[in-house]
């Protein structure tokens, strides 16, 4: 590596931008701020790295190139460097949001099939580049679905996109990711999370009350698309579609030409990628890309999506009483 320079820093990790000399490409290096001090930390890092590596071959998941530990004990991940995230953007057209949703739902469906949960789907963790309209980041914070670790759950929870069961410390499930993705897509249409009145962080009591409020229609967004997102944000986890079903439901939504004023046509399936080692071939039509794409203009104040916002995390710990 050469040209190593700090890109962003958060409460849990520091992101560096560097050039990988062997192939002359820019990469992102995520270095944990804490050194691996005990066996619990080591075990956590190993499962994060394994979860991330298992998913990074999907076309709509950020590529993971390498993992390791520095000489002074700090774990790191070397990842694809993207142009930016969908956080803090102005509201997007319905067709583009639908296209992003199909891609990310397909990535989650693949993850859930591998018994991996993401647990922190949000606009800041959906990235874009000139080569790809949407890729899901931070599978390095994913955990295996059969494992129960309350500390990790609280660390990665983002209240604006978390379902009600997560505030009751329920066992995480794939339905959590489905809710979070639908809340994310709704926020990309509206410009703020569903049911939130303003940009201020509400109290815990206010958030719990929000789950009883209806999710309104949005101007220039087809009713059919809103209906799909409402179903994914149902309070009862068992009533939500699977990620695979959500992907197919979004694909079936037909967008009128005037919806959102967006000229993009309906996305069409790419030819399925070839099977990887010990993996069955993908069924045709299961990975989707839009025909055309113009990336949003980057926001200079946008934090790197793989680094939690330290101020927000402090607020969250206070509001959870920890």
C-alpha positions in Angstrom: 0.0 0.0 0.0 1.1 3.6 -0.7 -0.4 7.1 -0.4 -2.1 6.2 2.9 -4.2 9.1 4.1 -7.0 9.5 6.7 -10.4 9.6 5.1 -12.8 9.7 8.1 -12.9 8.7 11.8 -15.7 7.6 14.0 -16.2 6.2 17.4 -15.4 2.6 16.4 -13.1 2.8 13.4 -10.9 5.0 11.2 -11.1 4.9 7.4 -8.0 5.4 5.3 -7.7 5.9 1.6 -4.7 4.2 0.0 -3.4 2.9 -3.3 -2.9 -0.8 -3.7 0.5 -0.9 -5.6 0.2 -4.4 -7.1 -2.9 -3.5 -9.2 -2.7 0.4 -9.0 -6.2 0.9 -7.6 -7.5 3.0 -4.8 -9.0 1.2 -1.8 -10.6 2.0 1.6 -8.9 0.6 4.7 -11.1 0.3 7.8 -9.0 0.1 11.0 -10.7 -0.6 14.3 -9.8 2.0 16.9 -9.6 -0.6 19.6 -6.8 -3.1 19.7 -7.8 -6.8 20.1 -7.4 -7.0 23.9 -9.1 -10.3 24.7 -10.6 -13.4 23.2 -14.1 -11.8 22.9 -12.7 -9.1 20.7 -10.8 -11.5 18.6 -13.9 -13.7 18.2 -16.0 -10.7 17.2 -13.5 -9.6 14.6 -13.2 -13.1 13.1 -16.9 -13.4 12.7 -17.2 -10.0 11.2 -14.5 -10.7 8.7 -16.0 -14.1 7.8 -19.5 -12.6 7.4 -18.1 -9.9 5.2 -16.0 -12.2 3.1 -18.9 -14.6 2.5 -21.0 -11.7 1.1 -18.5 -9.6 -0.9 -18.8 -11.7 -4.1 -22.4 -10.4 -4.6 -22.5 -7.7 -7.2 -24.4 -5.4 -4.9 -22.2 -5.8 -1.8 -19.0 -3.8 -1.3 -16.0 -5.9 -2.3 -13.7 -7.0 0.6 -10.2 -7.6 -0.6 -8.3 -8.5 2.5 -8.4 -8.6 6.3 -5.7 -8.7 9.0 -4.3 -7.3 12.2 -1.7 -4.5 12.5 1.5 -5.0 14.5 -0.1 -3.3 17.5 -3.2 -5.4 17.5 -5.7 -3.3 15.5 -7.8 -5.4 13.1 -8.4 -3.9 9.6 -10.4 -4.6 6.4 -9.3 -3.6 2.9 -12.4 -2.8 0.9 -13.6 -1.3 -2.4 -13.5 2.5 -2.4 -16.9 4.0 -3.5 -17.8 7.5 -4.6 -20.3 8.2 -1.8 -23.5 7.1 0.0 -27.2 7.9 -0.2 -27.2 9.6 3.2 -28.2 13.2 3.5 -29.4 13.4 -0.2 -32.3 15.3 -1.4 -35.4 13.1 -2.1 -34.9 10.8 -5.1 -37.3 9.9 -7.9 -39.4 6.8 -7.3 -37.9 4.8 -10.2 -34.4 5.2 -8.9 -35.4 4.3 -5.4 -37.2 1.2 -6.7 -34.1 0.2 -8.7 -31.8 0.6 -5.7 -34.3 -1.4 -3.6 -34.3 -4.4 -6.0 -30.5 -4.6 -5.9 -30.1 -4.3 -2.1 -33.0 -6.7 -1.5 -31.2 -9.2 -3.7 -28.0 -8.8 -1.7 -29.9 -9.3 1.6 -31.7 -12.4 0.2 -28.3 -13.9 -0.6 -27.0 -13.0 2.9 -30.1 -14.5 4.6 -29.6 -17.6 2.6 -26.1 -17.8 4.1 -27.6 -17.3 7.6 -26.0 -13.8 7.8 -27.8 -10.7 9.0 -26.7 -7.1 8.3 -28.6 -5.4 11.1 -27.8 -1.8 10.1 -29.3 -1.2 6.7 -29.7 2.6 6.2 -29.0 5.2 3.5 -25.4 5.7 4.8 -24.7 2.1 4.2 -25.9 2.0 0.6 -23.0 3.3 -1.6 -22.7 4.2 -5.3 -19.9 4.5 -7.8 -19.6 5.2 -11.5 -19.6 1.4 -12.0 -22.5 0.5 -9.8 -25.7 2.2 -8.8 -26.0 0.6 -5.4 -23.8 -1.6 -3.2 -24.4 -2.5 0.5 -21.6 -1.7 2.9 -20.7 -2.7 6.4 -21.3 -6.5 6.3 -18.2 -6.3 8.4 -20.6 -5.6 11.3 -22.9 -8.5 10.4 -23.2 -11.5 12.7 -24.4 -15.0 12.1 -28.1 -15.3 12.6 -27.9 -18.2 15.1 -25.7 -16.2 17.4 -27.1 -13.9 20.1 -24.9 -11.0 21.3 -26.9 -8.1 22.9 -23.9 -5.8 23.0 -23.3 -6.0 19.2 -27.0 -5.5 18.6 -27.1 -2.2 20.5 -23.9 -1.0 18.9 -25.2 -1.4 15.3 -28.8 -0.3 16.0 -29.9 2.9 14.2 -33.2 4.0 15.7 -34.6 5.8 12.6 -34.5 2.5 10.6 -34.9 -0.1 13.4 -38.1 -2.1 13.8 -40.1 -2.1 17.1 -38.9 -5.6 18.2 -35.3 -4.3 18.3 -36.2 -1.9 21.1 -37.5 -4.9 23.1 -34.2 -6.7 22.8 -35.9 -9.5 20.8 -33.8 -12.1 19.0 -32.6 -10.6 15.7 -34.0 -12.1 12.5 -34.0 -11.5 8.8 -37.2 -9.5 9.2 -35.1 -6.8 10.9 -33.2 -6.2 7.6 -36.4 -6.2 5.6 -37.9 -3.5 7.8 -34.7 -1.4 7.7 -34.5 -1.6 3.9 -38.1 -0.5 3.5 -37.6 2.3 5.9 -34.5 3.3 4.1 -36.2 3.3 0.7 -39.1 5.4 2.1 -36.6 7.9 3.5 -34.9 8.1 0.1 -38.3 9.0 -1.3 -39.3 11.4 1.4 -36.0 13.0 2.5 -36.3 11.8 6.1 -37.1 8.6 7.9 -40.7 7.3 8.0 -42.9 9.0 10.6 -40.2 11.4 11.8 -41.4 15.0 12.1 -38.1 16.8 11.8 -34.4 16.2 11.9 -34.1 16.1 15.7 -33.6 12.8 17.4 -36.9 11.9 19.2 -37.0 10.4 22.7 -37.5 6.7 23.2 -41.1 7.1 24.2 -41.7 9.2 21.0 -40.1 6.5 18.8 -42.2 3.7 20.4 -45.4 5.8 19.8 -44.4 6.4 16.1 -44.8 2.7 15.4 -48.5 3.1 16.0 -48.8 5.9 13.5 -49.7 5.3 9.8 -47.2 5.6 7.0 -48.6 8.3 4.6 -48.6 8.3 0.9 -45.9 10.5 -0.8 -46.4 12.9 -3.8 -45.3 11.6 -7.2 -44.8 8.1 -5.8 -47.0 5.2 -7.1 -49.4 3.9 -4.5 -48.3 0.3 -5.4 -44.7 1.2 -4.4 -45.8 2.7 -1.1 -48.0 -0.4 -0.4 -44.9 -2.7 -0.8 -42.9 -0.5 1.6 -45.7 -0.4 4.1 -45.9 -4.2 4.1 -42.1 -4.4 4.7 -42.5 -2.0 7.7 -45.3 -4.0 9.3 -44.8 -4.0 13.1 -45.3 -7.8 13.3 -42.1 -9.4 12.0 -43.8 -12.6 10.7 -46.1 -10.4 8.5 -43.2 -8.9 6.6 -42.1 -10.5 3.3 -38.7 -12.2 3.0 -35.9 -10.2 1.3 -36.3 -12.4 -1.7 -40.1 -11.7 -1.8 -39.5 -8.0 -1.3 -37.1 -8.0 -4.3 -39.6 -9.7 -6.5 -42.5 -7.4 -5.3 -40.4 -4.3 -6.1 -39.6 -5.7 -9.5 -43.3 -6.2 -10.2 -44.1 -2.6 -9.4 -44.7 -0.8 -12.7 -43.7 2.8 -12.8 -45.7 5.3 -14.9 -43.4 7.6 -17.0 -44.4 10.6 -15.0 -43.7 9.0 -11.6 -41.2 11.3 -9.9 -40.4 12.9 -13.2 -37.6 10.3 -13.7 -36.8 9.2 -17.3 -35.1 5.9 -16.2 -36.9 2.9 -17.7 -37.8 -0.2 -15.7 -34.7 -2.1 -14.8 -34.0 -5.3 -16.6 -32.2 -8.4 -15.3 -28.5 -8.8 -16.0 -27.3 -12.2 -17.1 -26.7 -14.2 -13.9 -23.0 -14.4 -12.8 -21.3 -17.7 -12.8 -21.3 -19.9 -9.7 -18.5 -19.5 -7.2 -16.8 -22.3 -5.4 -19.2 -24.7 -3.7 -22.1 -22.5 -4.7 -25.1 -23.5 -7.0 -25.6 -21.3 -10.1 -27.8 -18.3 -9.6 -31.2 -18.5 -11.1 -31.8 -16.2 -14.1 -33.2 -12.8 -13.3 -32.1 -12.7 -9.7 -29.6 -9.8 -9.9 -30.8 -6.5 -11.4 -29.2 -3.4 -12.7 -30.8 -0.3 -14.1 -30.2 0.5 -17.8 -28.7 4.0 -17.0 -27.4 5.7 -14.0 -26.2 9.2 -13.0 -24.7 9.2 -9.5 -25.9 11.9 -7.1 -23.6 14.8 -6.5 -21.3 14.0 -3.5 -22.0 15.8 -0.3 -18.8 17.1 1.3 -20.2 16.8 4.8 -21.3 13.2 4.3 -19.6 10.9 6.8 -18.0 7.7 5.5 -20.8 5.1 5.8 -18.6 2.5 7.5 -17.8 4.8 10.4 -20.6 5.3 13.0 -21.3 8.9 13.9 -19.8 9.3 17.4 -22.2 12.1 18.5 -25.2 10.0 17.5 -23.9 6.9 19.2 -23.5 8.9 22.4 -27.0 10.1 22.2 -28.3 6.6 21.5 -26.4 5.2 24.5 -28.0 7.9 26.7 -31.5 7.3 25.4 -31.1 3.5 25.9 -30.0 4.2 29.4 -26.6 2.6 29.0 
